[in-house]
Amino acid sequence: MTIRGLVESDIPRVLEIENASFSAPWTEGMLRSELGRVDRTWYVAEHDGDVAAYGGIMIVGPDAHLMDIAV
């Protein structure tokens, strides 16, 4: 398993996981808007070259808030 930063090309797979995991999933536009924010950090976990999980955090002052996570 490899953990790395989420990149734009990961969004279709992240959306598949998001839609399968939540009744009110994030939209493609919401995820894309997160990529350019300096107060957000998103990661994916890859297994055999496929995105298997992802998560995002928001930094507010000295705190970090988990925004979304799914496997």
Biopython code that builds the backbone (N, CA, C, O; Angstrom):
import numpy as np
from Bio.PDB.StructureBuilder import StructureBuilder

atoms = [
    (1, "MET", "N", (0.849, -1.169, 0.000)),
    (1, "MET", "CA", (0.000, 0.000, 0.000)),
    (1, "MET", "C", (0.894, 1.231, 0.000)),
    (1, "MET", "O", (1.912, 1.281, 0.690)),
    (2, "THR", "N", (0.493, 2.219, -0.787)),
    (2, "THR", "CA", (1.217, 3.482, -0.889)),
    (2, "THR", "C", (0.273, 4.624, -0.538)),
    (2, "THR", "O", (-0.854, 4.673, -1.032)),
    (3, "ILE", "N", (0.721, 5.534, 0.306)),
    (3, "ILE", "CA", (-0.031, 6.733, 0.654)),
    (3, "ILE", "C", (0.628, 7.899, -0.058)),
    (3, "ILE", "O", (1.844, 8.073, 0.024)),
    (4, "ARG", "N", (-0.168, 8.699, -0.758)),
    (4, "ARG", "CA", (0.368, 9.860, -1.470)),
    (4, "ARG", "C", (-0.707, 10.930, -1.551)),
    (4, "ARG", "O", (-1.871, 10.681, -1.239)),
    (5, "GLY", "N", (-0.312, 12.110, -1.967)),
    (5, "GLY", "CA", (-1.265, 13.194, -2.133)),
    (5, "GLY", "C", (-2.230, 12.923, -3.277)),
    (5, "GLY", "O", (-1.854, 12.348, -4.299)),
    (6, "LEU", "N", (-3.465, 13.339, -3.098)),
    (6, "LEU", "CA", (-4.477, 13.197, -4.130)),
    (6, "LEU", "C", (-4.172, 14.155, -5.272)),
    (6, "LEU", "O", (-3.838, 15.317, -5.038)),
    (7, "VAL", "N", (-4.286, 13.670, -6.513)),
    (7, "VAL", "CA", (-4.105, 14.497, -7.699)),
    (7, "VAL", "C", (-5.390, 14.462, -8.517)),
    (7, "VAL", "O", (-6.241, 13.597, -8.311)),
    (8, "GLU", "N", (-5.525, 15.387, -9.427)),
    (8, "GLU", "CA", (-6.755, 15.537, -10.206)),
    (8, "GLU", "C", (-7.168, 14.243, -10.907)),
    (8, "GLU", "O", (-8.360, 13.945, -10.991)),
    (9, "SER", "N", (-6.221, 13.484, -11.402)),
    (9, "SER", "CA", (-6.559, 12.247, -12.112)),
    (9, "SER", "C", (-7.146, 11.171, -11.186)),
    (9, "SER", "O", (-7.693, 10.179, -11.668)),
    (10, "ASP", "N", (-7.036, 11.358, -9.863)),
    (10, "ASP", "CA", (-7.630, 10.422, -8.895)),
    (10, "ASP", "C", (-9.123, 10.664, -8.689)),
    (10, "ASP", "O", (-9.817, 9.792, -8.165)),
    (11, "ILE", "N", (-9.621, 11.807, -9.083)),
    (11, "ILE", "CA", (-10.991, 12.195, -8.745)),
    (11, "ILE", "C", (-12.041, 11.203, -9.236)),
    (11, "ILE", "O", (-12.953, 10.892, -8.470)),
    (12, "PRO", "N", (-11.973, 10.683, -10.473)),
    (12, "PRO", "CA", (-13.011, 9.714, -10.870)),
    (12, "PRO", "C", (-13.100, 8.505, -9.939)),
    (12, "PRO", "O", (-14.202, 8.081, -9.588)),
    (13, "ARG", "N", (-11.969, 7.948, -9.537)),
    (13, "ARG", "CA", (-11.982, 6.788, -8.633)),
    (13, "ARG", "C", (-12.455, 7.185, -7.240)),
    (13, "ARG", "O", (-13.207, 6.443, -6.607)),
    (14, "VAL", "N", (-12.020, 8.351, -6.756)),
    (14, "VAL", "CA", (-12.462, 8.835, -5.452)),
    (14, "VAL", "C", (-13.984, 9.011, -5.459)),
    (14, "VAL", "O", (-14.647, 8.683, -4.474)),
    (15, "LEU", "N", (-14.540, 9.524, -6.555)),
    (15, "LEU", "CA", (-15.984, 9.692, -6.652)),
    (15, "LEU", "C", (-16.710, 8.347, -6.616)),
    (15, "LEU", "O", (-17.786, 8.244, -6.028)),
    (16, "GLU", "N", (-16.138, 7.324, -7.232)),
    (16, "GLU", "CA", (-16.741, 5.986, -7.163)),
    (16, "GLU", "C", (-16.849, 5.523, -5.717)),
    (16, "GLU", "O", (-17.897, 5.045, -5.282)),
    (17, "ILE", "N", (-15.751, 5.671, -4.977)),
    (17, "ILE", "CA", (-15.741, 5.258, -3.571)),
    (17, "ILE", "C", (-16.691, 6.128, -2.758)),
    (17, "ILE", "O", (-17.448, 5.621, -1.930)),
    (18, "GLU", "N", (-16.653, 7.431, -2.992)),
    (18, "GLU", "CA", (-17.505, 8.383, -2.274)),
    (18, "GLU", "C", (-18.983, 8.045, -2.476)),
    (18, "GLU", "O", (-19.748, 7.990, -1.513)),
    (19, "ASN", "N", (-19.379, 7.819, -3.724)),
    (19, "ASN", "CA", (-20.785, 7.524, -4.026)),
    (19, "ASN", "C", (-21.237, 6.191, -3.442)),
    (19, "ASN", "O", (-22.401, 6.042, -3.070)),
    (20, "ALA", "N", (-20.335, 5.227, -3.359)),
    (20, "ALA", "CA", (-20.674, 3.924, -2.779)),
    (20, "ALA", "C", (-20.709, 3.970, -1.254)),
    (20, "ALA", "O", (-21.294, 3.092, -0.620)),
    (21, "SER", "N", (-20.086, 4.985, -0.664)),
    (21, "SER", "CA", (-19.926, 5.031, 0.788)),
    (21, "SER", "C", (-20.923, 5.920, 1.521)),
    (21, "SER", "O", (-21.221, 5.681, 2.691)),
    (22, "PHE", "N", (-21.437, 6.937, 0.848)),
    (22, "PHE", "CA", (-22.237, 7.946, 1.553)),
    (22, "PHE", "C", (-23.559, 8.224, 0.857)),
    (22, "PHE", "O", (-23.643, 8.188, -0.370)),
    (23, "SER", "N", (-24.589, 8.503, 1.645)),
    (23, "SER", "CA", (-25.892, 8.843, 1.081)),
    (23, "SER", "C", (-25.943, 10.286, 0.580)),
    (23, "SER", "O", (-26.791, 10.621, -0.246)),
    (24, "ALA", "N", (-25.056, 11.133, 1.063)),
    (24, "ALA", "CA", (-24.942, 12.517, 0.603)),
    (24, "ALA", "C", (-23.472, 12.757, 0.221)),
    (24, "ALA", "O", (-22.753, 13.449, 0.941)),
    (25, "PRO", "N", (-23.027, 12.190, -0.908)),
    (25, "PRO", "CA", (-21.610, 12.257, -1.270)),
    (25, "PRO", "C", (-21.173, 13.641, -1.749)),
    (25, "PRO", "O", (-21.976, 14.459, -2.196)),
    (26, "TRP", "N", (-19.870, 13.862, -1.634)),
    (26, "TRP", "CA", (-19.274, 15.053, -2.213)),
    (26, "TRP", "C", (-19.426, 14.953, -3.729)),
    (26, "TRP", "O", (-19.452, 13.854, -4.284)),
    (27, "THR", "N", (-19.525, 16.101, -4.396)),
    (27, "THR", "CA", (-19.630, 16.132, -5.851)),
    (27, "THR", "C", (-18.240, 16.302, -6.467)),
    (27, "THR", "O", (-17.271, 16.623, -5.780)),
    (28, "GLU", "N", (-18.172, 16.080, -7.762)),
    (28, "GLU", "CA", (-16.905, 16.286, -8.472)),
    (28, "GLU", "C", (-16.422, 17.723, -8.315)),
    (28, "GLU", "O", (-15.235, 17.959, -8.087)),
    (29, "GLY", "N", (-17.330, 18.674, -8.434)),
    (29, "GLY", "CA", (-16.955, 20.080, -8.282)),
    (29, "GLY", "C", (-16.410, 20.394, -6.902)),
    (29, "GLY", "O", (-15.451, 21.153, -6.764)),
    (30, "MET", "N", (-17.016, 19.816, -5.888)),
    (30, "MET", "CA", (-16.542, 20.035, -4.522)),
    (30, "MET", "C", (-15.120, 19.500, -4.354)),
    (30, "MET", "O", (-14.259, 20.173, -3.785)),
    (31, "LEU", "N", (-14.881, 18.290, -4.850)),
    (31, "LEU", "CA", (-13.544, 17.704, -4.728)),
    (31, "LEU", "C", (-12.514, 18.503, -5.517)),
    (31, "LEU", "O", (-11.416, 18.758, -5.022)),
    (32, "ARG", "N", (-12.854, 18.897, -6.728)),
    (32, "ARG", "CA", (-11.912, 19.679, -7.535)),
    (32, "ARG", "C", (-11.563, 21.008, -6.867)),
    (32, "ARG", "O", (-10.416, 21.452, -6.922)),
    (33, "SER", "N", (-12.543, 21.634, -6.245)),
    (33, "SER", "CA", (-12.278, 22.918, -5.588)),
    (33, "SER", "C", (-11.355, 22.766, -4.384)),
    (33, "SER", "O", (-10.678, 23.719, -3.999)),
    (34, "GLU", "N", (-11.322, 21.584, -3.792)),
    (34, "GLU", "CA", (-10.448, 21.328, -2.645)),
    (34, "GLU", "C", (-8.974, 21.277, -3.025)),
    (34, "GLU", "O", (-8.113, 21.621, -2.215)),
    (35, "LEU", "N", (-8.677, 20.852, -4.247)),
    (35, "LEU", "CA", (-7.284, 20.632, -4.652)),
    (35, "LEU", "C", (-6.426, 21.887, -4.603)),
    (35, "LEU", "O", (-5.231, 21.797, -4.322)),
    (36, "GLY", "N", (-6.996, 23.041, -4.867)),
    (36, "GLY", "CA", (-6.208, 24.260, -4.892)),
    (36, "GLY", "C", (-6.133, 25.011, -3.578)),
    (36, "GLY", "O", (-5.512, 26.072, -3.513)),
    (37, "ARG", "N", (-6.737, 24.499, -2.553)),
    (37, "ARG", "CA", (-6.788, 25.206, -1.274)),
    (37, "ARG", "C", (-5.559, 24.908, -0.421)),
    (37, "ARG", "O", (-5.158, 23.754, -0.269)),
    (38, "VAL", "N", (-4.977, 25.949, 0.122)),
    (38, "VAL", "CA", (-3.778, 25.773, 0.944)),
    (38, "VAL", "C", (-4.112, 25.273, 2.350)),
    (38, "VAL", "O", (-3.236, 24.764, 3.050)),
    (39, "ASP", "N", (-5.368, 25.413, 2.766)),
    (39, "ASP", "CA", (-5.766, 24.969, 4.104)),
    (39, "ASP", "C", (-6.368, 23.565, 4.095)),
    (39, "ASP", "O", (-6.961, 23.140, 5.086)),
    (40, "ARG", "N", (-6.220, 22.852, 2.995)),
    (40, "ARG", "CA", (-6.725, 21.482, 2.867)),
    (40, "ARG", "C", (-5.596, 20.561, 2.430)),
    (40, "ARG", "O", (-4.715, 20.956, 1.666)),
    (41, "THR", "N", (-5.633, 19.338, 2.920)),
    (41, "THR", "CA", (-4.683, 18.307, 2.504)),
    (41, "THR", "C", (-5.470, 17.028, 2.268)),
    (41, "THR", "O", (-6.225, 16.582, 3.131)),
    (42, "TRP", "N", (-5.286, 16.442, 1.089)),
    (42, "TRP", "CA", (-5.986, 15.216, 0.703)),
    (42, "TRP", "C", (-4.976, 14.145, 0.346)),
    (42, "TRP", "O", (-3.959, 14.417, -0.292)),
    (43, "TYR", "N", (-5.268, 12.926, 0.764)),
    (43, "TYR", "CA", (-4.397, 11.784, 0.496)),
    (43, "TYR", "C", (-5.209, 10.642, -0.106)),
    (43, "TYR", "O", (-6.417, 10.535, 0.104)),
    (44, "VAL", "N", (-4.517, 9.797, -0.855)),
    (44, "VAL", "CA", (-5.115, 8.545, -1.320)),
    (44, "VAL", "C", (-4.201, 7.408, -0.889)),
    (44, "VAL", "O", (-2.995, 7.586, -0.720)),
    (45, "ALA", "N", (-4.800, 6.245, -0.716)),
    (45, "ALA", "CA", (-4.055, 5.016, -0.466)),
    (45, "ALA", "C", (-4.230, 4.149, -1.707)),
    (45, "ALA", "O", (-5.353, 3.840, -2.105)),
    (46, "GLU", "N", (-3.115, 3.762, -2.313)),
    (46, "GLU", "CA", (-3.136, 2.916, -3.501)),
    (46, "GLU", "C", (-2.767, 1.488, -3.128)),
    (46, "GLU", "O", (-1.865, 1.252, -2.324)),
    (47, "HIS", "N", (-3.474, 0.550, -3.721)),
    (47, "HIS", "CA", (-3.149, -0.862, -3.572)),
    (47, "HIS", "C", (-3.089, -1.454, -4.970)),
    (47, "HIS", "O", (-4.070, -1.394, -5.710)),
    (48, "ASP", "N", (-1.963, -2.015, -5.334)),
    (48, "ASP", "CA", (-1.754, -2.568, -6.675)),
    (48, "ASP", "C", (-2.103, -1.556, -7.765)),
    (48, "ASP", "O", (-2.697, -1.915, -8.782)),
    (49, "GLY", "N", (-1.736, -0.299, -7.555)),
    (49, "GLY", "CA", (-1.928, 0.745, -8.553)),
    (49, "GLY", "C", (-3.318, 1.337, -8.630)),
    (49, "GLY", "O", (-3.578, 2.186, -9.482)),
    (50, "ASP", "N", (-4.223, 0.906, -7.752)),
    (50, "ASP", "CA", (-5.594, 1.415, -7.758)),
    (50, "ASP", "C", (-5.869, 2.168, -6.464)),
    (50, "ASP", "O", (-5.454, 1.734, -5.389)),
    (51, "VAL", "N", (-6.561, 3.285, -6.565)),
    (51, "VAL", "CA", (-6.945, 4.034, -5.368)),
    (51, "VAL", "C", (-7.960, 3.201, -4.589)),
    (51, "VAL", "O", (-9.035, 2.878, -5.095)),
    (52, "ALA", "N", (-7.605, 2.862, -3.363)),
    (52, "ALA", "CA", (-8.453, 2.023, -2.519)),
    (52, "ALA", "C", (-9.109, 2.814, -1.389)),
    (52, "ALA", "O", (-10.100, 2.364, -0.814)),
    (53, "ALA", "N", (-8.568, 3.982, -1.068)),
    (53, "ALA", "CA", (-9.089, 4.795, 0.026)),
    (53, "ALA", "C", (-8.603, 6.228, -0.155)),
    (53, "ALA", "O", (-7.660, 6.493, -0.899)),
    (54, "TYR", "N", (-9.263, 7.137, 0.535)),
    (54, "TYR", "CA", (-8.856, 8.540, 0.477)),
    (54, "TYR", "C", (-9.327, 9.238, 1.744)),
    (54, "TYR", "O", (-10.174, 8.730, 2.478)),
    (55, "GLY", "N", (-8.770, 10.390, 1.978)),
    (55, "GLY", "CA", (-9.191, 11.191, 3.110)),
    (55, "GLY", "C", (-8.683, 12.606, 2.968)),
    (55, "GLY", "O", (-7.681, 12.859, 2.298)),
    (56, "GLY", "N", (-9.384, 13.527, 3.606)),
    (56, "GLY", "CA", (-8.986, 14.922, 3.552)),
    (56, "GLY", "C", (-9.085, 15.571, 4.917)),
    (56, "GLY", "O", (-9.955, 15.243, 5.724)),
    (57, "ILE", "N", (-8.174, 16.498, 5.157)),
    (57, "ILE", "CA", (-8.199, 17.257, 6.402)),
    (57, "ILE", "C", (-8.187, 18.750, 6.094)),
    (57, "ILE", "O", (-7.659, 19.188, 5.072)),
    (58, "MET", "N", (-8.775, 19.511, 6.993)),
    (58, "MET", "CA", (-8.778, 20.966, 6.919)),
    (58, "MET", "C", (-7.962, 21.483, 8.093)),
    (58, "MET", "O", (-8.160, 21.061, 9.233)),
    (59, "ILE", "N", (-7.055, 22.388, 7.810)),
    (59, "ILE", "CA", (-6.217, 22.976, 8.847)),
    (59, "ILE", "C", (-6.830, 24.320, 9.260)),
    (59, "ILE", "O", (-7.043, 25.205, 8.432)),
    (60, "VAL", "N", (-7.105, 24.443, 10.556)),
    (60, "VAL", "CA", (-7.651, 25.684, 11.111)),
    (60, "VAL", "C", (-6.776, 26.045, 12.296)),
    (60, "VAL", "O", (-6.879, 25.436, 13.361)),
    (61, "GLY", "N", (-5.909, 27.041, 12.111)),
    (61, "GLY", "CA", (-4.978, 27.412, 13.177)),
    (61, "GLY", "C", (-4.132, 26.212, 13.551)),
    (61, "GLY", "O", (-3.528, 25.592, 12.676)),
    (62, "PRO", "N", (-4.073, 25.866, 14.833)),
    (62, "PRO", "CA", (-3.266, 24.729, 15.247)),
    (62, "PRO", "C", (-4.002, 23.386, 15.145)),
    (62, "PRO", "O", (-3.449, 22.346, 15.503)),
    (63, "ASP", "N", (-5.242, 23.412, 14.658)),
    (63, "ASP", "CA", (-6.060, 22.201, 14.626)),
    (63, "ASP", "C", (-6.196, 21.649, 13.223)),
    (63, "ASP", "O", (-6.088, 22.377, 12.237)),
    (64, "ALA", "N", (-6.433, 20.349, 13.151)),
    (64, "ALA", "CA", (-6.751, 19.675, 11.894)),
    (64, "ALA", "C", (-8.085, 18.978, 12.068)),
    (64, "ALA", "O", (-8.316, 18.306, 13.073)),
    (65, "HIS", "N", (-8.967, 19.140, 11.085)),
    (65, "HIS", "CA", (-10.301, 18.546, 11.144)),
    (65, "HIS", "C", (-10.454, 17.552, 9.998)),
    (65, "HIS", "O", (-10.214, 17.896, 8.841)),
    (66, "LEU", "N", (-10.846, 16.336, 10.310)),
    (66, "LEU", "CA", (-11.100, 15.329, 9.285)),
    (66, "LEU", "C", (-12.363, 15.721, 8.534)),
    (66, "LEU", "O", (-13.430, 15.858, 9.133)),
    (67, "MET", "N", (-12.242, 15.898, 7.234)),
    (67, "MET", "CA", (-13.374, 16.329, 6.417)),
    (67, "MET", "C", (-14.092, 15.164, 5.760)),
    (67, "MET", "O", (-15.316, 15.178, 5.630)),
    (68, "ASP", "N", (-13.346, 14.170, 5.353)),
    (68, "ASP", "CA", (-13.924, 13.050, 4.612)),
    (68, "ASP", "C", (-12.911, 11.910, 4.618)),
    (68, "ASP", "O", (-11.704, 12.138, 4.538)),
    (69, "ILE", "N", (-13.412, 10.690, 4.714)),
    (69, "ILE", "CA", (-12.545, 9.518, 4.632)),
    (69, "ILE", "C", (-13.404, 8.329, 4.214)),
    (69, "ILE", "O", (-14.527, 8.164, 4.690)),
    (70, "ALA", "N", (-12.867, 7.507, 3.326)),
    (70, "ALA", "CA", (-13.605, 6.311, 2.908)),
    (70, "ALA", "C", (-12.639, 5.300, 2.322)),
    (70, "ALA", "O", (-11.583, 5.650, 1.794)),
    (71, "VAL", "N", (-13.026, 4.041, 2.428)),
    (71, "VAL", "CA", (-12.241, 2.929, 1.895)),
    (71, "VAL", "C", (-13.102, 2.161, 0.916)),
    (71, "VAL", "O", (-12.648, 1.174, 0.337)),
]
sb = StructureBuilder()
sb.init_structure("model")
sb.init_model(0)
sb.init_chain("A")
sb.init_seg("    ")
for serial, (resi, resn, name, xyz) in enumerate(atoms, 1):
    if name == "N":
        sb.init_residue(resn, " ", resi, " ")
    sb.init_atom(name, np.array(xyz, "f"), 0.0, 1.0, " ", f" {name:<3s}", serial, name[0])
structure = sb.get_structure()
